[in-house]
Amino acid sequence: MNKQKSFLLFLLFFYVFSFNAQTKKTSFLVSGKCGMCKDRIENALDVKGVIFASWSETTLLCDVTFKTNKITEKEIHELLAFIGHDTPLCRASDEAYDKLHPCCHYERKDTLK
């Protein structure tokens, strides 16, 4: 019985450790202006591997928790650029930006950091 408890305890620690090792939390700026931008950004991140995503109209920060074995941070930035929103790692194409609703047109910077 004691061996069984030890084995179950080992499995519990292994599961917790492996889950934490495969997840990452990050925050980064995403250009946008309004509630429509918020919906678009958060919906774009409703993909396999992203556990949580929330964008703030006030701070322009996007908080994301994701599984590193399913999606990379760079891919997350690319998803947002694809729908027209600039991030520190990826600039949206002019075509994607132009497809945004006029109220969503934010001031674009010439270069990324």
Secondary structure, 3 states (H helix, E strand, C coil): CHHHHHHHHHHHHHHHHHHHHCEEEEEEECCCCCHHHHHHHHHHCCCCCEEEEEECCCCCEEEEEEECCCCCHHHHHHHHHHCCCCCCCCCCCHHHHHCCCHHHCCCCCCCCC
